[in-house]
Amino acid sequence: MGITLSRAAQWTTASSNIGKLEFTPMNELLLKEILSFVEEFSSQHPQQAEHVFKEPLQWTTTLVASDFKTDYDISDSVVQSQEKDSEGHPLLLLSPPNVYVRSFSQLCKLVHLTNDKKLEEVRACLEDNRNPVVKVLGPSFAAELEGDNQDETRLFAKVKEEEEHKDTDDKVKLFLLLQNLDKQLLIKLLHEISQQVELNPAAVKNEVEMLKRSCGNGESRLLKSIQYTSDYEFSNGCRAPPWRQVHGEICYLVIEPCDSETLYITCSTAGVFLNRGIKQKGEENDYERTSDTYEDLVSLLKSKSPQFAKNINKQDCAVQELPSTQKIQHVESVDAEEQGQPQRSYEQQEKNVHEKARQQHTANKAGGKMKYEPCPRWKDLGLKCPPGRAEEKKPNKSSGEEKSGEMYKKKMATGAKSKMKADFSVSSLPGHLSPLKIKTSAGALPVEVFSESSTESEEEEEQPERRPESNTDLPSEYWHIQKLVKYIKGGDQRFTVLTLCTLMDFNLMQETCQLAIRDVGGLEVLINLLDTNEVKCKIGSLKILRKISSSVQIRRAIVEMGGLQSIVKIVDSEEEELMALAAETIAIVARFPKARRTVRQYGGIKKLVKLLDCVSNLANLSVRQEKDVEIARCGTLALWSCSKSTRNKDAIRKAGGIPLLGRLLKSPHESMLIPVVGTLQECASEESYRIAIQTEGMIKDLVKILGSDNDELQMHCASAIFKCAEDKQTRDLVREYKGLQLLVSLLSKADNKHLLAAATGAIWKCSISMENVAKFGEYNALEVLVNLLTDQPEEVLVNVVGAVGEFAQIPENKATIRRCGGIKPLVNLLTGTNQALLVNVTKAVGACATDMDNMVIIDQLDGVRLVWSLLKNPSADVQSSAAWALCPCINNAKTDDRLRRHLAEAIGHCCMWGSNKALFGEAGAVAPLVCYLKSKDSSVHQSTAMALYQLSKDPNNCITMHEKGVVKPLIHIMGSDEEMLQEAAAGCVRNIRLLALANRKVQLFY
Amino acid sequence: FKALFSNYLDNLKNIINSKAISKTEIECLICDFNVLLREQINPGKANGLDRQNFRSILYNKFGMSDAIIMDAVFRTFDTDVDSFISVKEWIEGLSVFLRGTLDEKIKFCFQVYDSNGDNYITKEEMFHMLRNSLIQLPNDEDPEEGVKDMVEITLKRMDYDHDGKVSLADFDKAVREENLLLEAFGTCLPDRKSIRGFEQQVFQHQLEK
């Protein structure tokens, strides 16, 4: 318990030896466990219980002499045990308020005396003896315990050399017992922790974003402000410094609620809590936790700010309509290449399953005792334990097994039949089909799309295992599965197939069964079967592997054991069923990089591509051809999974996969088209694919498929067009095949955010061609797009704004945007943080600002200030885009001296940042600025001169200025009374002159 | 003679009533049958292939090895129960072997497994067929118990109408649910490789002649 107590228990203060155990559920659990360990110690280990401690455990007790009974020597308030050690010291001594105990048997007795205060006594004992193991066994042993050393012989030697005691044996046993307890406790606690909410950077970020939006001035605002303490975000999404990240901390926030003082908040993976006030740079003790831990920001704020609680309840619906943390977390930017395809849902579904399992688990936990739901089929088979049995403790493995066997027989013998009838009628309902079956019937096994997708990094996450802590709680399935695996090992082909069929009747999508198969060594057996010559055994094995691979852990285990290699080997077997099954299994297993690499390294990509080469005419198939097409479909599913890795994309291309995919694109079946288009859009991140898609004439098919009525299919199609339409010819082809109208019609499915993101992306890229913009005009696309500028996830907004920016290149569209009320949402988006979005927003605002009427609105909305504040953005792309956007503002601000002054000032200040000088020059800001000098307003002169001085530090700008005849007015200004103005003008002229001189020198010498 | 033979073939084709096998293929099968018949030790007496010859064919050409199952296959081929496989029985049986639909195969396997021909596969029949299928278990556990256990499980699984035995309808349903159960109690159909080998030998070889 050394490790558990020192590391896992939650003490009130981090450093000292006088800490108190906090009253947390975790500690409560810990105490209870230790208590039951002590209580049962005497009866379970009578010999070790007599072992005398190295030093007594001493603590302040609430017990008094009168609590003790006859077998103690009691004189006044002092109590002594009758049992003494070899030197005659009593093993228990009470001299109030202190108690000294020197053996487990005494500890045990004492605990039994305390009745209802047991936990308090344990707590006091642990608080006063921060390292009980040292006292029980001596310091050297305690060190062993910390070191997790299991070498018993060394222990023996150690004990022997240390002391010539007879009870060496006991001591070692005691040591092992304590070590075991420690381990058990840790497992329990981990189990507990794993059930608590785990926050991640993305979730926190989204919550912060959500709260940011609801800051403001209105009556119903939730908060005054919310800020990160650090602008810097690490690549893992954390903002906490690395040495705090190791504690699971993600970021720190400073939140000003409307009605209470400023809150300093730590967001960590374990939850959200108040700290001692981390501002910019935290002092070491600032990081300390000063409040309870909450599962998320909203719950913390609810408890800290009554007004927040009130308002959020009011807004509850509204807030929910905002993209919730969950949603955003899984919807990624369509642009992101390797990881960013909004398509995978199986994973998510699986997650949901886990989620459900977890909820169920927790619920059961709350009910006291865990229960495992046997799969329906077992109920049917009458193998389910009678209800009372779950409460029985199975003392050990073998007897548990026997028992279940008995139960089974009994059940078979007695009234199982009548019960079975009822069960069958239930199980024949369609709802009882396993999820896999349902999916197959829907046509696309591992890919359903309407739910969320996942990123590669997410796949990587190891899920904490939730498994029963000890044998006593193992579900009945475990024993049955163990038996079956034994049968497979010992049986011939017939028996193995029969056993595999029995195994298939378990609910293999259920984690309990999946882990049971793994834990009894079933995976090895199943994988071994793949290497035999028995076709039926291979089929059975794959059918099971395919299902249990829905678990991340199983997938990993299969790859670790080399099972994926065997599966790859089967892909080009002679049996059609095997080929299809192997490919299907690869599709499920190859969901993480190592697996994808394995497929490639063992030549799997080539084999899979070969499967695609089936019939050339996909309409009117014979039975036999249908089988081939089904194999091709499974192959495509596998390639789709594999295509998440760039190298595999190359491998598919090299194996000649692109034309084959192009051929399958003509299939009339959605179940085929989904993986085909999915793979294509995944691979379209590569230039070579984009070219091939265009040259192989696939755009025509893609546009045609865009017209299907399957959301998932449309999404993949739009996504592919999105990626390919960077190319002008592709854009023209989309128009030619009448794809633009279809894309616009997809905008009506605004509820499906993935589809919307893909469709708007495609529209954006297509609108780069002005012919397309004109065509879009016929379908009133712009009006629809403007409506999508609010209340959309960022992935959609980036694309919508990008498209609006392109549309705004045409003058009449600028007016349309204004008329539809698009200017205001655009300006609002300037306050965001998503860089891709900001690039597009500044571009769109800039394009709109070239229209005078728009400019007025932008200025009223303070848009110019917002744009120039973006010149300080860390991203060079945002900077340049912002600089570009400022230029039309400068041009259009001819009449308004106030605006001119501010603009010039802004440029002057922004020039001090990074490459802005050059960017302004490139964006054509210099020439209009020179014109500002013609203004009669001296304050305009001043700021303009300042700006020109800054700009003149860039040689190219000097040339432009000189060409625009800046020198003359500047010299005029130099005669001004204002010192600042003089200096700026003179500095600018000097820079121009220096350049001219340098230029002349160059001409002279070379 | 040719006309006569052709007529005979047509009749045979009608009787056999299988769309899967063409007339030419039937011709080839008949030729092959005659060759096999000639190899038989005392062909004169026989009305067809005898048990021993049939078993060696199953073993050599179709890779079957289980004696119980081979006898059962013989019994299933021998529809007129005269202990000989006539040419008609041969072709009918092979049409299932080579080109059988799932329906035909289910029926065939069921007949093979129903050793007493009472139209049910009983627990005893299952046990008889599976008797030696569990070779070893750890810790000296009795394999026979394991087999009994598996028979119970399988019976429960297939016995949809809860009469304690497996009827053709039960078997049919179970196999349609899980194809692997088709040859649950022993391999009684040739695998793809032997089919290919046989077809190559009999059909193509004959055509070349």
Boltz contact constraints between the chains, C-beta under 6 A:
constraints:
  - contact:
      token1: [A, 381]
      token2: [B, 156]
      max_distance: 6.0
  - contact:
      token1: [A, 417]
      token2: [B, 162]
      max_distance: 6.0
  - contact:
      token1: [A, 490]
      token2: [B, 134]
      max_distance: 6.0
  - contact:
      token1: [A, 490]
      token2: [B, 135]
      max_distance: 6.0
  - contact:
      token1: [A, 490]
      token2: [B, 136]
      max_distance: 6.0
  - contact:
      token1: [A, 490]
      token2: [B, 137]
      max_distance: 6.0
  - contact:
      token1: [A, 491]
      token2: [B, 133]
      max_distance: 6.0
  - contact:
      token1: [A, 491]
      token2: [B, 134]
      max_distance: 6.0
  - contact:
      token1: [A, 492]
      token2: [B, 133]
      max_distance: 6.0
  - contact:
      token1: [A, 494]
      token2: [B, 133]
      max_distance: 6.0
  - contact:
      token1: [A, 494]
      token2: [B, 186]
      max_distance: 6.0
  - contact:
      token1: [A, 495]
      token2: [B, 133]
      max_distance: 6.0
  - contact:
      token1: [A, 495]
      token2: [B, 134]
      max_distance: 6.0
  - contact:
      token1: [A, 497]
      token2: [B, 180]
      max_distance: 6.0
  - contact:
      token1: [A, 498]
      token2: [B, 150]
      max_distance: 6.0
  - contact:
      token1: [A, 498]
      token2: [B, 154]
      max_distance: 6.0
  - contact:
      token1: [A, 498]
      token2: [B, 184]
      max_distance: 6.0
  - contact:
      token1: [A, 501]
      token2: [B, 178]
      max_distance: 6.0
  - contact:
      token1: [A, 501]
      token2: [B, 180]
      max_distance: 6.0
  - contact:
      token1: [A, 501]
      token2: [B, 181]
      max_distance: 6.0
  - contact:
      token1: [A, 502]
      token2: [B, 153]
      max_distance: 6.0
  - contact:
      token1: [A, 536]
      token2: [B, 180]
      max_distance: 6.0
  - contact:
      token1: [A, 540]
      token2: [B, 180]
      max_distance: 6.0
